[in-house]
Amino acid sequence: MKARVHVTLKNGVLDPQGKAIQHALSALGFAGVEDVRQGKVIELELTEADEARARAAVEEMCKKLLANTVIENYAIDLVR
């Protein structure tokens, strides 16, 4: 089973990379982009076949390592 973890900064947390991307898009002529929030995607290949246990394990991974839960949100997608 594969897990995809999408990690993004929480609303209200300054996102300098997002601002840099927004500025670059504007400089390239892409008008109408009001805001950009940058994040990351982490893909995990899991040996666990049970979806509930896989989700629980990935939740624990996120809380302990993959996301800084003080300033970041995360979302988990499981794919068989």
Biopython code that builds the backbone (N, CA, C, O; Angstrom):
import numpy as np
from Bio.PDB.StructureBuilder import StructureBuilder

atoms = [
    (1, "MET", "N", (0.847, -1.169, 0.000)),
    (1, "MET", "CA", (0.000, 0.000, 0.000)),
    (1, "MET", "C", (0.895, 1.235, 0.000)),
    (1, "MET", "O", (1.946, 1.255, 0.642)),
    (2, "LYS", "N", (0.469, 2.256, -0.723)),
    (2, "LYS", "CA", (1.200, 3.513, -0.753)),
    (2, "LYS", "C", (0.449, 4.562, 0.055)),
    (2, "LYS", "O", (-0.781, 4.581, 0.102)),
    (3, "ALA", "N", (1.214, 5.419, 0.678)),
    (3, "ALA", "CA", (0.642, 6.559, 1.395)),
    (3, "ALA", "C", (1.273, 7.824, 0.837)),
    (3, "ALA", "O", (2.488, 7.906, 0.652)),
    (4, "ARG", "N", (0.426, 8.800, 0.576)),
    (4, "ARG", "CA", (0.909, 10.130, 0.192)),
    (4, "ARG", "C", (0.533, 11.085, 1.299)),
    (4, "ARG", "O", (-0.631, 11.176, 1.691)),
    (5, "VAL", "N", (1.529, 11.800, 1.804)),
    (5, "VAL", "CA", (1.303, 12.779, 2.858)),
    (5, "VAL", "C", (1.530, 14.160, 2.263)),
    (5, "VAL", "O", (2.612, 14.463, 1.761)),
    (6, "HIS", "N", (0.501, 14.990, 2.324)),
    (6, "HIS", "CA", (0.579, 16.370, 1.834)),
    (6, "HIS", "C", (0.773, 17.272, 3.052)),
    (6, "HIS", "O", (-0.081, 17.320, 3.937)),
    (7, "VAL", "N", (1.891, 17.981, 3.091)),
    (7, "VAL", "CA", (2.213, 18.844, 4.225)),
    (7, "VAL", "C", (2.211, 20.291, 3.743)),
    (7, "VAL", "O", (2.893, 20.639, 2.779)),
    (8, "THR", "N", (1.432, 21.127, 4.430)),
    (8, "THR", "CA", (1.360, 22.551, 4.088)),
    (8, "THR", "C", (1.421, 23.379, 5.366)),
    (8, "THR", "O", (1.100, 22.904, 6.456)),
    (9, "LEU", "N", (1.838, 24.616, 5.204)),
    (9, "LEU", "CA", (1.862, 25.518, 6.349)),
    (9, "LEU", "C", (0.440, 25.896, 6.737)),
    (9, "LEU", "O", (-0.431, 26.034, 5.878)),
    (10, "LYS", "N", (0.211, 26.062, 8.026)),
    (10, "LYS", "CA", (-1.101, 26.485, 8.505)),
    (10, "LYS", "C", (-1.360, 27.920, 8.071)),
    (10, "LYS", "O", (-0.433, 28.703, 7.867)),
    (11, "ASN", "N", (-2.651, 28.249, 7.933)),
    (11, "ASN", "CA", (-3.014, 29.630, 7.620)),
    (11, "ASN", "C", (-2.477, 30.542, 8.713)),
    (11, "ASN", "O", (-2.526, 30.201, 9.895)),
    (12, "GLY", "N", (-1.971, 31.684, 8.319)),
    (12, "GLY", "CA", (-1.411, 32.633, 9.266)),
    (12, "GLY", "C", (0.086, 32.489, 9.464)),
    (12, "GLY", "O", (0.724, 33.384, 10.017)),
    (13, "VAL", "N", (0.661, 31.370, 9.017)),
    (13, "VAL", "CA", (2.108, 31.177, 9.113)),
    (13, "VAL", "C", (2.741, 31.746, 7.854)),
    (13, "VAL", "O", (2.336, 31.409, 6.741)),
    (14, "LEU", "N", (3.731, 32.605, 8.030)),
    (14, "LEU", "CA", (4.420, 33.233, 6.908)),
    (14, "LEU", "C", (5.013, 32.170, 5.987)),
    (14, "LEU", "O", (5.647, 31.221, 6.446)),
    (15, "ASP", "N", (4.797, 32.341, 4.678)),
    (15, "ASP", "CA", (5.278, 31.387, 3.674)),
    (15, "ASP", "C", (6.162, 32.133, 2.664)),
    (15, "ASP", "O", (5.685, 32.504, 1.592)),
    (16, "PRO", "N", (7.440, 32.356, 2.991)),
    (16, "PRO", "CA", (8.310, 33.110, 2.083)),
    (16, "PRO", "C", (8.515, 32.431, 0.733)),
    (16, "PRO", "O", (8.646, 33.120, -0.279)),
    (17, "GLN", "N", (8.545, 31.096, 0.688)),
    (17, "GLN", "CA", (8.686, 30.413, -0.598)),
    (17, "GLN", "C", (7.442, 30.629, -1.458)),
    (17, "GLN", "O", (7.549, 30.822, -2.669)),
    (18, "GLY", "N", (6.282, 30.598, -0.844)),
    (18, "GLY", "CA", (5.049, 30.872, -1.575)),
    (18, "GLY", "C", (5.045, 32.274, -2.158)),
    (18, "GLY", "O", (4.638, 32.475, -3.302)),
    (19, "LYS", "N", (5.498, 33.242, -1.374)),
    (19, "LYS", "CA", (5.578, 34.628, -1.858)),
    (19, "LYS", "C", (6.572, 34.750, -3.003)),
    (19, "LYS", "O", (6.315, 35.472, -3.966)),
    (20, "ALA", "N", (7.700, 34.058, -2.915)),
    (20, "ALA", "CA", (8.694, 34.091, -3.997)),
    (20, "ALA", "C", (8.121, 33.487, -5.275)),
    (20, "ALA", "O", (8.357, 34.003, -6.367)),
    (21, "ILE", "N", (7.368, 32.396, -5.141)),
    (21, "ILE", "CA", (6.739, 31.781, -6.313)),
    (21, "ILE", "C", (5.713, 32.732, -6.912)),
    (21, "ILE", "O", (5.653, 32.899, -8.130)),
    (22, "GLN", "N", (4.909, 33.353, -6.060)),
    (22, "GLN", "CA", (3.901, 34.308, -6.533)),
    (22, "GLN", "C", (4.560, 35.461, -7.291)),
    (22, "GLN", "O", (4.084, 35.857, -8.355)),
    (23, "HIS", "N", (5.635, 35.991, -6.757)),
    (23, "HIS", "CA", (6.359, 37.091, -7.405)),
    (23, "HIS", "C", (6.926, 36.640, -8.753)),
    (23, "HIS", "O", (6.832, 37.369, -9.741)),
    (24, "ALA", "N", (7.513, 35.444, -8.794)),
    (24, "ALA", "CA", (8.092, 34.927, -10.042)),
    (24, "ALA", "C", (7.012, 34.706, -11.098)),
    (24, "ALA", "O", (7.220, 35.011, -12.272)),
    (25, "LEU", "N", (5.864, 34.181, -10.686)),
    (25, "LEU", "CA", (4.767, 33.991, -11.641)),
    (25, "LEU", "C", (4.310, 35.324, -12.220)),
    (25, "LEU", "O", (4.043, 35.437, -13.417)),
    (26, "SER", "N", (4.226, 36.317, -11.368)),
    (26, "SER", "CA", (3.838, 37.654, -11.824)),
    (26, "SER", "C", (4.860, 38.210, -12.813)),
    (26, "SER", "O", (4.497, 38.790, -13.835)),
    (27, "ALA", "N", (6.147, 38.026, -12.494)),
    (27, "ALA", "CA", (7.214, 38.516, -13.374)),
    (27, "ALA", "C", (7.207, 37.801, -14.727)),
    (27, "ALA", "O", (7.658, 38.356, -15.729)),
    (28, "LEU", "N", (6.699, 36.576, -14.752)),
    (28, "LEU", "CA", (6.619, 35.813, -16.003)),
    (28, "LEU", "C", (5.340, 36.108, -16.782)),
    (28, "LEU", "O", (5.099, 35.531, -17.842)),
    (29, "GLY", "N", (4.528, 37.009, -16.245)),
    (29, "GLY", "CA", (3.329, 37.420, -16.960)),
    (29, "GLY", "C", (2.060, 36.673, -16.595)),
    (29, "GLY", "O", (1.038, 36.833, -17.262)),
    (30, "PHE", "N", (2.103, 35.868, -15.559)),
    (30, "PHE", "CA", (0.900, 35.156, -15.120)),
    (30, "PHE", "C", (0.135, 36.039, -14.149)),
    (30, "PHE", "O", (0.428, 36.068, -12.954)),
    (31, "ALA", "N", (-0.843, 36.753, -14.672)),
    (31, "ALA", "CA", (-1.626, 37.676, -13.856)),
    (31, "ALA", "C", (-2.739, 36.919, -13.140)),
    (31, "ALA", "O", (-3.117, 35.818, -13.540)),
    (32, "GLY", "N", (-3.247, 37.518, -12.090)),
    (32, "GLY", "CA", (-4.405, 36.970, -11.409)),
    (32, "GLY", "C", (-4.099, 35.947, -10.336)),
    (32, "GLY", "O", (-5.026, 35.337, -9.806)),
    (33, "VAL", "N", (-2.847, 35.734, -9.996)),
    (33, "VAL", "CA", (-2.507, 34.818, -8.904)),
    (33, "VAL", "C", (-2.441, 35.654, -7.633)),
    (33, "VAL", "O", (-1.496, 36.417, -7.428)),
    (34, "GLU", "N", (-3.452, 35.504, -6.783)),
    (34, "GLU", "CA", (-3.544, 36.338, -5.588)),
    (34, "GLU", "C", (-2.669, 35.853, -4.446)),
    (34, "GLU", "O", (-2.147, 36.662, -3.678)),
    (35, "ASP", "N", (-2.505, 34.551, -4.327)),
    (35, "ASP", "CA", (-1.712, 34.019, -3.219)),
    (35, "ASP", "C", (-1.176, 32.655, -3.607)),
    (35, "ASP", "O", (-1.803, 31.933, -4.383)),
    (36, "VAL", "N", (-0.026, 32.303, -3.073)),
    (36, "VAL", "CA", (0.568, 30.983, -3.300)),
    (36, "VAL", "C", (1.007, 30.449, -1.948)),
    (36, "VAL", "O", (1.670, 31.143, -1.177)),
    (37, "ARG", "N", (0.632, 29.211, -1.669)),
    (37, "ARG", "CA", (1.091, 28.510, -0.475)),
    (37, "ARG", "C", (1.867, 27.297, -0.967)),
    (37, "ARG", "O", (1.346, 26.498, -1.744)),
    (38, "GLN", "N", (3.084, 27.161, -0.528)),
    (38, "GLN", "CA", (3.969, 26.086, -0.965)),
    (38, "GLN", "C", (3.934, 24.968, 0.073)),
    (38, "GLN", "O", (3.807, 25.229, 1.269)),
    (39, "GLY", "N", (4.047, 23.733, -0.386)),
    (39, "GLY", "CA", (4.060, 22.595, 0.528)),
    (39, "GLY", "C", (4.948, 21.493, -0.003)),
    (39, "GLY", "O", (5.778, 21.709, -0.886)),
    (40, "LYS", "N", (4.761, 20.319, 0.546)),
    (40, "LYS", "CA", (5.546, 19.172, 0.093)),
    (40, "LYS", "C", (4.673, 17.924, 0.114)),
    (40, "LYS", "O", (3.689, 17.843, 0.848)),
    (41, "VAL", "N", (5.057, 16.961, -0.707)),
    (41, "VAL", "CA", (4.383, 15.670, -0.760)),
    (41, "VAL", "C", (5.424, 14.603, -0.432)),
    (41, "VAL", "O", (6.518, 14.586, -0.997)),
    (42, "ILE", "N", (5.065, 13.720, 0.485)),
    (42, "ILE", "CA", (5.943, 12.623, 0.884)),
    (42, "ILE", "C", (5.237, 11.321, 0.516)),
    (42, "ILE", "O", (4.108, 11.092, 0.950)),
    (43, "GLU", "N", (5.876, 10.474, -0.270)),
    (43, "GLU", "CA", (5.293, 9.194, -0.660)),
    (43, "GLU", "C", (5.975, 8.073, 0.110)),
    (43, "GLU", "O", (7.202, 7.996, 0.180)),
    (44, "LEU", "N", (5.153, 7.213, 0.682)),
    (44, "LEU", "CA", (5.656, 6.089, 1.468)),
    (44, "LEU", "C", (5.119, 4.795, 0.876)),
    (44, "LEU", "O", (3.941, 4.712, 0.530)),
    (45, "GLU", "N", (5.965, 3.797, 0.760)),
    (45, "GLU", "CA", (5.549, 2.453, 0.348)),
    (45, "GLU", "C", (5.473, 1.632, 1.629)),
    (45, "GLU", "O", (6.475, 1.443, 2.320)),
    (46, "LEU", "N", (4.272, 1.145, 1.938)),
    (46, "LEU", "CA", (4.044, 0.441, 3.194)),
    (46, "LEU", "C", (3.815, -1.047, 2.949)),
    (46, "LEU", "O", (3.244, -1.431, 1.929)),
    (47, "THR", "N", (4.257, -1.877, 3.878)),
    (47, "THR", "CA", (3.983, -3.310, 3.794)),
    (47, "THR", "C", (2.644, -3.651, 4.426)),
    (47, "THR", "O", (2.096, -4.724, 4.173)),
    (48, "GLU", "N", (2.119, -2.767, 5.233)),
    (48, "GLU", "CA", (0.830, -2.990, 5.908)),
    (48, "GLU", "C", (-0.304, -3.069, 4.891)),
    (48, "GLU", "O", (-0.429, -2.196, 4.033)),
    (49, "ALA", "N", (-1.130, -4.108, 4.981)),
    (49, "ALA", "CA", (-2.240, -4.291, 4.048)),
    (49, "ALA", "C", (-3.560, -3.757, 4.602)),
    (49, "ALA", "O", (-4.469, -3.431, 3.838)),
    (50, "ASP", "N", (-3.666, -3.667, 5.929)),
    (50, "ASP", "CA", (-4.891, -3.187, 6.555)),
    (50, "ASP", "C", (-4.919, -1.654, 6.522)),
    (50, "ASP", "O", (-4.015, -0.993, 7.035)),
    (51, "GLU", "N", (-5.973, -1.104, 5.909)),
    (51, "GLU", "CA", (-6.033, 0.347, 5.717)),
    (51, "GLU", "C", (-6.065, 1.113, 7.037)),
    (51, "GLU", "O", (-5.397, 2.140, 7.162)),
    (52, "ALA", "N", (-6.802, 0.652, 7.995)),
    (52, "ALA", "CA", (-6.901, 1.349, 9.281)),
    (52, "ALA", "C", (-5.554, 1.369, 10.003)),
    (52, "ALA", "O", (-5.152, 2.396, 10.549)),
    (53, "ARG", "N", (-4.868, 0.243, 10.004)),
    (53, "ARG", "CA", (-3.549, 0.202, 10.658)),
    (53, "ARG", "C", (-2.520, 1.026, 9.892)),
    (53, "ARG", "O", (-1.665, 1.673, 10.498)),
    (54, "ALA", "N", (-2.598, 1.006, 8.564)),
    (54, "ALA", "CA", (-1.671, 1.816, 7.756)),
    (54, "ALA", "C", (-1.884, 3.294, 8.045)),
    (54, "ALA", "O", (-0.925, 4.042, 8.237)),
    (55, "ARG", "N", (-3.158, 3.716, 8.074)),
    (55, "ARG", "CA", (-3.461, 5.122, 8.349)),
    (55, "ARG", "C", (-2.970, 5.522, 9.745)),
    (55, "ARG", "O", (-2.397, 6.597, 9.923)),
    (56, "ALA", "N", (-3.196, 4.665, 10.717)),
    (56, "ALA", "CA", (-2.749, 4.945, 12.081)),
    (56, "ALA", "C", (-1.223, 5.075, 12.148)),
    (56, "ALA", "O", (-0.699, 5.957, 12.829)),
    (57, "ALA", "N", (-0.521, 4.196, 11.441)),
    (57, "ALA", "CA", (0.939, 4.255, 11.436)),
    (57, "ALA", "C", (1.433, 5.547, 10.791)),
    (57, "ALA", "O", (2.348, 6.193, 11.301)),
    (58, "VAL", "N", (0.823, 5.918, 9.667)),
    (58, "VAL", "CA", (1.253, 7.146, 8.977)),
    (58, "VAL", "C", (0.904, 8.377, 9.816)),
    (58, "VAL", "O", (1.671, 9.339, 9.843)),
    (59, "GLU", "N", (-0.241, 8.359, 10.498)),
    (59, "GLU", "CA", (-0.589, 9.462, 11.421)),
    (59, "GLU", "C", (0.523, 9.639, 12.458)),
    (59, "GLU", "O", (0.961, 10.758, 12.726)),
    (60, "GLU", "N", (0.966, 8.533, 13.030)),
    (60, "GLU", "CA", (2.023, 8.581, 14.035)),
    (60, "GLU", "C", (3.331, 9.110, 13.435)),
    (60, "GLU", "O", (4.041, 9.893, 14.067)),
    (61, "MET", "N", (3.642, 8.671, 12.205)),
    (61, "MET", "CA", (4.840, 9.179, 11.522)),
    (61, "MET", "C", (4.766, 10.686, 11.333)),
    (61, "MET", "O", (5.752, 11.396, 11.530)),
    (62, "CYS", "N", (3.599, 11.164, 10.952)),
    (62, "CYS", "CA", (3.423, 12.600, 10.741)),
    (62, "CYS", "C", (3.630, 13.380, 12.030)),
    (62, "CYS", "O", (4.318, 14.400, 12.048)),
    (63, "LYS", "N", (3.031, 12.890, 13.101)),
    (63, "LYS", "CA", (3.125, 13.578, 14.391)),
    (63, "LYS", "C", (4.544, 13.574, 14.942)),
    (63, "LYS", "O", (4.961, 14.529, 15.597)),
    (64, "LYS", "N", (5.295, 12.489, 14.673)),
    (64, "LYS", "CA", (6.637, 12.364, 15.244)),
    (64, "LYS", "C", (7.747, 12.920, 14.358)),
    (64, "LYS", "O", (8.788, 13.332, 14.869)),
    (65, "LEU", "N", (7.543, 12.941, 13.014)),
    (65, "LEU", "CA", (8.653, 13.308, 12.143)),
    (65, "LEU", "C", (8.265, 14.098, 10.898)),
    (65, "LEU", "O", (8.894, 15.112, 10.595)),
    (66, "LEU", "N", (7.258, 13.658, 10.183)),
    (66, "LEU", "CA", (7.020, 14.189, 8.841)),
    (66, "LEU", "C", (6.458, 15.601, 8.813)),
    (66, "LEU", "O", (6.672, 16.325, 7.841)),
    (67, "ALA", "N", (5.745, 16.010, 9.853)),
    (67, "ALA", "CA", (5.162, 17.353, 9.885)),
    (67, "ALA", "C", (5.444, 18.004, 11.237)),
    (67, "ALA", "O", (5.436, 17.347, 12.278)),
    (68, "ASN", "N", (5.688, 19.288, 11.191)),
    (68, "ASN", "CA", (5.799, 20.078, 12.418)),
    (68, "ASN", "C", (4.387, 20.568, 12.726)),
    (68, "ASN", "O", (3.949, 21.587, 12.192)),
    (69, "THR", "N", (3.679, 19.845, 13.581)),
    (69, "THR", "CA", (2.257, 20.106, 13.782)),
    (69, "THR", "C", (1.961, 21.443, 14.454)),
    (69, "THR", "O", (0.800, 21.841, 14.543)),
    (70, "VAL", "N", (2.972, 22.130, 14.919)),
    (70, "VAL", "CA", (2.763, 23.473, 15.471)),
    (70, "VAL", "C", (2.456, 24.453, 14.339)),
    (70, "VAL", "O", (1.605, 25.329, 14.490)),
    (71, "ILE", "N", (3.149, 24.308, 13.203)),
    (71, "ILE", "CA", (2.981, 25.271, 12.107)),
    (71, "ILE", "C", (2.502, 24.647, 10.805)),
    (71, "ILE", "O", (2.243, 25.366, 9.839)),
    (72, "GLU", "N", (2.377, 23.300, 10.758)),
    (72, "GLU", "CA", (2.005, 22.639, 9.511)),
    (72, "GLU", "C", (0.762, 21.754, 9.686)),
    (72, "GLU", "O", (0.536, 21.160, 10.740)),
    (73, "ASN", "N", (-0.021, 21.694, 8.624)),
    (73, "ASN", "CA", (-1.122, 20.740, 8.496)),
    (73, "ASN", "C", (-0.645, 19.591, 7.619)),
    (73, "ASN", "O", (0.295, 19.741, 6.838)),
    (74, "TYR", "N", (-1.298, 18.447, 7.755)),
    (74, "TYR", "CA", (-0.998, 17.334, 6.861)),
    (74, "TYR", "C", (-2.276, 16.606, 6.509)),
    (74, "TYR", "O", (-3.237, 16.597, 7.278)),
    (75, "ALA", "N", (-2.276, 15.997, 5.336)),
    (75, "ALA", "CA", (-3.385, 15.170, 4.880)),
    (75, "ALA", "C", (-2.795, 13.886, 4.310)),
    (75, "ALA", "O", (-1.764, 13.902, 3.637)),
    (76, "ILE", "N", (-3.463, 12.784, 4.590)),
    (76, "ILE", "CA", (-2.966, 11.469, 4.190)),
    (76, "ILE", "C", (-3.898, 10.858, 3.148)),
    (76, "ILE", "O", (-5.111, 10.804, 3.347)),
    (77, "ASP", "N", (-3.328, 10.401, 2.041)),
    (77, "ASP", "CA", (-4.054, 9.647, 1.023)),
    (77, "ASP", "C", (-3.447, 8.253, 0.958)),
    (77, "ASP", "O", (-2.238, 8.112, 0.774)),
    (78, "LEU", "N", (-4.270, 7.228, 1.106)),
    (78, "LEU", "CA", (-3.814, 5.848, 0.973)),
    (78, "LEU", "C", (-4.249, 5.304, -0.379)),
    (78, "LEU", "O", (-5.386, 5.502, -0.806)),
    (79, "VAL", "N", (-3.323, 4.612, -1.051)),
    (79, "VAL", "CA", (-3.585, 4.028, -2.365)),
    (79, "VAL", "C", (-3.151, 2.569, -2.327)),
    (79, "VAL", "O", (-2.041, 2.252, -1.902)),
    (80, "ARG", "N", (-4.026, 1.697, -2.771)),
    (80, "ARG", "CA", (-3.669, 0.267, -2.793)),
    (80, "ARG", "C", (-2.836, -0.048, -3.992)),
    (80, "ARG", "O", (-2.439, -1.197, -4.184)),
]
sb = StructureBuilder()
sb.init_structure("model")
sb.init_model(0)
sb.init_chain("A")
sb.init_seg("    ")
for serial, (resi, resn, name, xyz) in enumerate(atoms, 1):
    if name == "N":
        sb.init_residue(resn, " ", resi, " ")
    sb.init_atom(name, np.array(xyz, "f"), 0.0, 1.0, " ", f" {name:<3s}", serial, name[0])
structure = sb.get_structure()
